[in-house]
Structure formats: C-alpha cells, structure tokens
Amino acid sequence: MTKMLRRELKVSAIENGTVIDHIPSKSLFQVVRILNLEDLDNQILIGANLDSQKYGKKGILKLSNKFFKSEEINKIALVAPTATIIVIKDFHIIEKSNVTIPDEVFRIVKCFNPNCITNQEKVKTRFTVVDKRNLRLQCHYCERITAKDNMTFI
C-alpha cells in the first residue's frame, strides 16, 4: 500500500460572513487588531503564512456572520492593499472585490502631530492620500505627512 501525502488543509465553509484573502503575512495580525476582531464572538479562522502562487506567502481570515462597512474596508486597504474581500451568503459567493486605497481617509487614522487640532479638540481626522504606493497621508488641518510607519488607527 502506498502512502498518499496530503497537500491541503480542508476548512469548513461558512454559511454567511466574509473572507479576507491575500493579506500580506506581515500584516495579518495588524488587520485583526485594527478591526478589533479579538473582541468578536463569532467563529474566526486565521490562516498565517500560507503558500500563495501570486504573493509567495499570504494570510487569510474567515469570519462567520461578520460583514464590513466601507470604513472598515478602508482600514484593511491601508495595511493590506493586496487583500480581497469575499462576501458569502447561504454558502455562495455574493461579492468578491479587491480593496483599494481611498483618495481621502476620514476618522480612521490619528494625526501624529501632537499640536494638530484633531489631537487638541473634538475634531474628526481627515487625510488626503498623497502617495498610495508608499502610503503617505497628509492631514487636512495641519498639513503634516503621516507615513505608514507612523500610522496609529483610531
């Protein structure tokens, strides 16, 4: 009798919910953190450092009974610009789309300038994305540039 090597891990399908696929491996747990998924009571599957023909290694999240608002998808786009959002209803794919970095970001990122009005008063943050490739945001109020390394999510 010859032994067959198992090359795939089978994971049960979700009836309703969202799959976030093609997350860069280094960004996977940042996505979990910025979406506050650790506080979610729903079933979550986290796959890290999975083989990907397109990206080498990737992460994936499967979230049962969880659907994301556009503001949350914008957060995902800022840290995982290669991610794909797959919406599942009744075990069928209803929608599949790639995230896109928006031209403007509202109430998602904190301005790193401590003297900015958004850090002094109850003014909601607003940024213009000035560089999508290297992810650089310009504050609407103080005009300071926040780079990806300085980003703090609200």
N, C-alpha and C positions, 0 to 999 in steps of 0.2 A: 504494500500500500504506500503510495507516495503522499507526502505531506503537501498541502496547499498553503501557501503563505497568504495571509490576509493583509491586504494593502490599504483598506479603507476602514474607517470607523463609521458605523451606521448610527445616526442620531434620529430619534423620532421627530416626525413633522409636527409643526404647531398648527392648531386649528385656526386661530386668529392671533394676529400680532405682527411684529416687524422683525426682519432680519437685516442687520447692518453687516455687509460683507466688504471685503477688500480694504480693511482697516490696516494701515501700516502697523507692523508688530510693535514698534516702539511707542505707538500712540494708543494702543488698545486700552490700557488701564486709565489713561487720561480721558478717553471718551467715557468710560464707566464713571469716572469721578465727576466730570462736568455735567453729566446727565443725572447725577445723583442716583444711579442705579443700585448702589449698595443699600438704599432705603426702600427699594421696590420689593413688594411681597410676591410678585408674580414669578413664574418659572423663568429662569435665565440660563442660557447656555453660553459659556465663554470659551472660545477656542483661540489659543495663542500659538504663534509661530508655526502655523500650518503651511504646508507647501502650496505655492501658487505659481503657475506657469508664467503669468504676466508680471508678478512682483517679486518672485523669489520666495518670500515669507509674508504671511498676512495674518490678521486677526479677524474673528467673526463673532458677532453677538446675535443670539436668537432670543427674542423677548415675547413671551406669551401674553396676549391681551394688553399690549402696550403699543400705542400709536403716537407719533411725534408731531408736534406743532412746528411751523416753519422756523420759529426762533430756535428751537432745539436742533433742527436740521442745520441751521446756520452755524451753531456751535460745533457740530460734527464736522462741517466743511472746513472750519478754521484749523482744526487739529488733525483731520484725516481727509484731505482733499481728494483722495482716490476712492473714498467709500461709495458703496452702492446701497441704496435703501430699497428694500423689498417688502411690500405690504401684502400680508396674507389674510384672506377671509375665507372661511369654510374650506380650509386646506388648499385653496387655489391662490396663485399669484394674481393680485388685482392691479398692482402697480410696481414698476421697477424703474428706478431713476438714479443717476449719478448725482452726488451732491455737487453744488457749485458755490464757490466763494462769492458772497454778495458784494455789490459795489459799496454799500453802506451797512454799518453794523450798529444796532440800537440795543441798549440795555443788556449787553452780553458780556462785554469786556470792561474792566475798570481802567481808568487812565492812570498811568504810572507816575504822573506828575503830582506830588502831594499838594501843590498850590492850585491845582485845577479846581474850578468852581464845582465840578462834579464830586470832588472829594471834600469840599467845604460846606456845601449846601445840598438840599434835596433836589438836585438836577440830574435827570437821567442821562447816561452817557450816550454819545453819538460819535461815530468814527466814519471816515471815508477810507476805503481800502485803496492805498496808493501803489501797492506792489503785491499782486496776487501770487507771483512765483515765490518770493521770499517772505511773504506775508508781513506787510508793514501797514499799520493803521495810523491815520492822522486824526487827532482829536479835533472835533468841530469847534470846541471852545478855546482851548489853549494852544492848539495847532502843533502840539508835540507829537512826535512819531513814536509809536509803540511797536517794537519788533516782536516777532514770535517768541523769542526768549524771555521777554518782559511781560507777557500777557498773563493777567490774572482774570479768571472768569468770575462773573457775579453770580 
